[in-house]
Amino acid sequence: MTQITLIGDTANAEFSPLMRWFRAEFPSVANKTFFDIPSWEQQQGMQGRDQMTIVLQARSDQFAPNDVDRLIGGTLFTTLLCCFGSWCEGDGRNRHIWPHSTRVPLRHARQLIAAEVRRITSGHAVLPLTAARDEVFLHRHSAPADRRTNRKGRVLVISADRIYRSVFADAMQSSGWDVTATGLHPVRLQHLLPPQLLVHDLDPQCETVNASLSASRVRFPNADFYGVAHMPQQLEIIPNEDIRIVPKLDPVLAVEQIEEQNGFTSSI
């Protein structure tokens, strides 16, 4: 199993879903977690280098440039990633502490970390710290394929928002589902195979969405039905509809909740 070291505030709420995934996929990480880089330096000599070091950055300037330089020097020839939260989105434009090759947005962290783990396991080369943006893009889009995909079952994602249904479908597929995504087109449902899970976007609340909900339930009466919504507490669900609601804002978290309710372990 790939050995991973974590540096940063692992108790930060923003990183909670990622930490749950770490503990499930890499149990040994619990003994290799450090609050800051100096703490890591004190132990690094005794523990040696792990194959991957991941920094959790919740805010800009959380880590001093000199500390980052020493961390980079101490992790040469291994994989170093800086997983940054929403408050650090602009750091790549106005700060230059972390090399481009190390920066990973939190919303894509699980997929990218899993891809790097597969790369390490299969003996592929580590991306150089000096890599330019185009080299980083090519590296991350040529990762070894995840052989676990399409093993859990069939899921149908319905949403009027083309971008959102694409993002949600990608999250489901990354976790091992065979995914079909479509807009609010009840007629098209007649040509689709019955899914095990049906995930329907409940926004916006309007007659068109309600009609699609009804048509979906009639066409696929045996599917486990889930709805995603920004504000579930304000929804006016169609009477007699058996719909379990999951949060819309974070598709990865929504997938986790759907799978937990169906007895699956998320693979994202």
C-alpha positions as CSV (number, residue, x, y, z in Angstrom):
1,M,0.0,0.0,0.0
2,T,1.2,3.5,-0.8
3,Q,2.6,5.3,2.2
4,I,1.2,8.8,2.7
5,T,2.2,11.6,5.1
6,L,-0.3,14.5,5.8
7,I,0.7,18.0,6.8
8,G,-1.9,20.6,7.9
9,D,-5.0,21.2,10.0
10,T,-6.8,17.8,9.5
11,A,-9.6,19.0,11.9
12,N,-10.7,21.8,9.5
13,A,-14.3,21.2,8.5
14,E,-13.6,21.9,4.9
15,F,-11.3,18.9,4.7
16,S,-13.7,16.5,6.6
17,P,-14.9,14.5,3.5
18,L,-11.3,14.1,2.3
19,M,-10.1,13.0,5.7
20,R,-12.8,10.4,5.9
21,W,-11.7,9.1,2.6
22,F,-8.0,9.1,3.7
23,R,-8.8,7.1,6.8
24,A,-10.8,4.5,4.8
25,E,-8.3,4.1,2.0
26,F,-5.0,4.7,3.8
27,P,-5.4,3.7,7.5
28,S,-1.7,4.2,8.2
29,V,-2.0,7.9,7.6
30,A,-3.4,8.3,11.1
31,N,0.1,7.9,12.5
32,K,1.7,10.1,9.9
33,T,-0.1,13.4,10.3
34,F,1.6,16.7,11.3
35,F,0.1,20.1,12.0
36,D,2.8,22.1,10.2
37,I,6.0,21.7,8.3
38,P,8.4,22.2,11.3
39,S,6.6,19.4,13.1
40,W,7.1,17.2,10.1
41,E,10.8,18.1,10.0
42,Q,11.3,17.0,13.6
43,Q,10.0,13.5,12.8
44,Q,11.2,13.2,9.2
45,G,14.6,12.0,10.1
46,M,13.3,9.1,12.3
47,Q,10.5,8.0,10.0
48,G,12.1,8.5,6.6
49,R,10.4,9.5,3.4
50,D,7.0,8.3,2.4
51,Q,6.0,7.8,-1.3
52,M,3.6,10.7,-1.1
53,T,3.3,13.9,1.1
54,I,0.1,15.8,1.0
55,V,-0.3,19.3,2.5
56,L,-3.8,20.6,3.4
57,Q,-3.9,24.4,2.9
58,A,-7.0,26.1,4.3
59,R,-5.9,29.7,3.8
60,S,-3.3,31.8,1.9
61,D,0.1,32.2,3.6
62,Q,-0.7,29.4,6.0
63,F,2.8,28.0,5.3
64,A,5.9,30.2,5.3
65,P,7.9,30.3,2.0
66,N,11.0,29.1,3.8
67,D,9.2,26.2,5.3
68,V,7.8,25.2,1.9
69,D,11.2,25.4,0.3
70,R,12.6,23.0,2.9
71,L,9.6,20.6,2.4
72,I,10.2,20.6,-1.3
73,G,13.9,19.8,-0.7
74,G,13.0,17.0,1.7
75,T,10.5,15.3,-0.7
76,L,12.6,15.3,-3.9
77,F,12.0,12.2,-6.0
78,T,8.7,11.5,-4.2
79,T,5.2,12.9,-4.8
80,L,4.3,16.2,-3.1
81,L,0.8,17.7,-3.4
82,C,-0.7,20.8,-1.9
83,C,-4.4,20.3,-1.6
84,F,-5.9,23.8,-1.2
85,G,-9.4,24.9,-0.1
86,S,-11.7,27.5,-1.5
87,W,-9.9,30.5,0.2
88,C,-6.8,29.7,-1.8
89,E,-8.2,29.5,-5.3
90,G,-6.5,32.6,-6.4
91,D,-3.0,31.8,-5.0
92,G,-1.8,30.5,-8.4
93,R,-2.2,34.0,-9.8
94,N,-0.9,36.2,-7.0
95,R,1.4,33.9,-5.0
96,H,4.2,31.7,-6.1
97,I,5.0,29.6,-3.0
98,W,3.9,26.3,-4.3
99,P,5.1,24.9,-7.7
100,H,2.3,24.4,-10.3
101,S,2.9,20.6,-10.2
102,T,2.0,20.4,-6.5
103,R,-1.3,22.4,-6.4
104,V,-4.5,20.4,-6.3
105,P,-7.9,22.0,-5.7
106,L,-9.9,20.3,-2.9
107,R,-12.9,19.7,-5.2
108,H,-10.7,17.4,-7.3
109,A,-8.4,16.1,-4.6
110,R,-9.7,12.5,-4.3
111,Q,-9.6,11.8,-8.0
112,L,-6.2,13.3,-8.5
113,I,-4.7,11.6,-5.4
114,A,-6.1,8.3,-6.4
115,A,-4.7,8.7,-9.9
116,E,-1.2,9.5,-8.4
117,V,-1.4,6.4,-6.2
118,R,-2.2,4.3,-9.3
119,R,0.7,5.9,-11.0
120,I,3.1,5.1,-8.1
121,T,1.8,1.6,-7.9
122,S,2.3,1.0,-11.6
123,G,5.8,2.4,-11.5
124,H,5.2,5.5,-13.6
125,A,7.5,8.5,-13.3
126,V,6.8,11.3,-10.8
127,L,6.0,14.7,-12.3
128,P,9.0,17.0,-11.9
129,L,8.5,20.0,-9.5
130,T,9.6,22.3,-12.3
131,A,6.8,21.2,-14.7
132,A,4.9,24.0,-16.5
133,R,1.2,24.2,-16.5
134,D,0.8,22.4,-19.9
135,E,3.0,19.6,-18.6
136,V,0.9,19.3,-15.4
137,F,-2.3,19.2,-17.5
138,L,-0.9,16.4,-19.8
139,H,0.4,14.4,-16.8
140,R,-2.9,14.5,-14.9
141,H,-5.0,13.6,-18.0
142,S,-2.8,10.6,-18.9
143,A,-3.1,8.9,-15.5
144,P,-3.5,5.1,-15.5
145,A,-7.1,4.1,-15.7
146,D,-9.0,3.0,-12.6
147,R,-9.9,-0.7,-13.2
148,R,-12.6,-0.6,-10.5
149,T,-15.0,1.5,-12.6
150,N,-18.4,0.2,-13.8
151,R,-18.7,-2.5,-11.1
152,K,-21.4,-1.2,-8.8
153,G,-24.4,-0.9,-11.1
154,R,-26.3,1.4,-13.3
155,V,-27.2,5.0,-12.4
156,L,-29.3,7.6,-14.2
157,V,-28.6,11.3,-13.6
158,I,-31.3,13.8,-14.6
159,S,-30.8,17.5,-14.5
160,A,-31.7,20.6,-16.5
161,D,-28.2,22.0,-15.7
162,R,-25.9,20.5,-18.3
163,I,-22.7,21.4,-16.5
164,Y,-24.0,20.1,-13.1
165,R,-25.2,16.8,-14.5
166,S,-21.8,16.3,-16.2
167,V,-20.0,17.0,-12.9
168,F,-22.3,14.7,-10.9
169,A,-22.0,12.0,-13.6
170,D,-18.2,12.2,-13.4
171,A,-18.3,11.8,-9.6
172,M,-20.5,8.7,-9.8
173,Q,-18.4,7.2,-12.6
174,S,-15.2,7.9,-10.6
175,S,-16.7,5.8,-7.7
176,G,-17.4,2.9,-10.0
177,W,-20.9,3.3,-11.5
178,D,-22.0,2.9,-15.1
179,V,-23.6,6.4,-15.6
180,T,-26.1,7.8,-18.0
181,A,-26.9,11.5,-17.8
182,T,-29.8,13.3,-19.5
183,G,-31.8,16.5,-19.3
184,L,-35.5,17.0,-18.6
185,H,-36.7,14.9,-21.6
186,P,-39.4,12.4,-20.4
187,V,-39.7,10.9,-23.9
188,R,-36.0,9.9,-23.9
189,L,-36.6,7.8,-20.8
190,Q,-38.4,5.2,-22.9
191,H,-35.1,4.4,-24.7
192,L,-33.0,4.0,-21.5
193,L,-32.2,0.8,-19.6
194,P,-33.6,0.6,-16.1
195,P,-31.1,1.9,-13.5
196,Q,-30.4,0.7,-10.0
197,L,-30.2,4.3,-8.8
198,L,-31.9,7.4,-10.2
199,V,-30.6,10.8,-9.2
200,H,-32.8,13.7,-10.1
201,D,-31.9,17.4,-9.8
202,L,-34.8,19.1,-7.9
203,D,-33.8,22.6,-8.9
204,P,-35.5,24.8,-10.0
205,Q,-38.9,24.1,-8.5
206,C,-41.2,24.3,-11.5
207,E,-43.8,22.4,-13.5
208,T,-41.2,21.1,-15.9
209,V,-39.1,19.5,-13.1
210,N,-42.2,18.1,-11.5
211,A,-43.3,16.5,-14.8
212,S,-39.8,14.9,-15.2
213,L,-40.0,13.6,-11.7
214,S,-43.3,11.9,-12.3
215,A,-42.3,10.5,-15.6
216,S,-39.1,9.1,-14.1
217,R,-41.0,7.3,-11.3
218,V,-43.5,5.8,-13.8
219,R,-40.8,4.6,-16.2
220,F,-38.4,3.2,-13.5
221,P,-40.6,2.2,-10.5
222,N,-38.0,-0.2,-9.1
223,A,-35.1,2.3,-9.0
224,D,-33.8,3.8,-5.7
225,F,-34.8,7.4,-6.1
226,Y,-32.6,10.3,-4.9
227,G,-33.1,14.1,-5.3
228,V,-30.3,16.7,-5.1
229,A,-31.2,20.3,-4.0
230,H,-29.6,23.4,-2.8
231,M,-32.1,24.0,0.0
232,P,-33.8,20.7,0.8
233,Q,-35.7,22.2,3.7
234,Q,-37.7,24.5,1.3
235,L,-38.6,21.9,-1.2
236,E,-42.3,21.1,-2.0
237,I,-41.9,17.5,-3.0
238,I,-44.7,15.9,-5.1
239,P,-47.1,14.0,-2.7
240,N,-46.5,10.3,-2.5
241,E,-43.0,10.5,-4.0
242,D,-40.5,8.4,-2.1
243,I,-37.4,10.6,-2.7
244,R,-34.4,10.7,-0.5
245,I,-32.7,14.1,-0.5
246,V,-28.9,14.7,-0.7
247,P,-27.0,18.0,-0.8
248,K,-26.4,19.5,-4.2
249,L,-23.5,21.8,-3.5
250,D,-20.8,19.1,-3.2
251,P,-21.4,16.3,-5.7
252,V,-18.7,14.1,-4.2
253,L,-20.4,14.3,-0.7
254,A,-23.7,13.6,-2.3
255,V,-22.3,10.4,-3.9
256,E,-20.8,9.4,-0.6
257,Q,-24.2,9.7,1.1
258,I,-26.0,7.8,-1.7
259,E,-23.5,5.0,-1.5
260,E,-23.6,4.8,2.3
261,Q,-27.4,4.5,2.2
262,N,-27.0,1.7,-0.3
263,G,-24.3,-0.2,1.5
264,F,-21.4,0.7,-0.7
265,T,-18.0,2.2,0.1
266,S,-17.2,5.3,-1.9
267,S,-14.2,4.8,-4.3
268,I,-13.8,8.5,-5.3
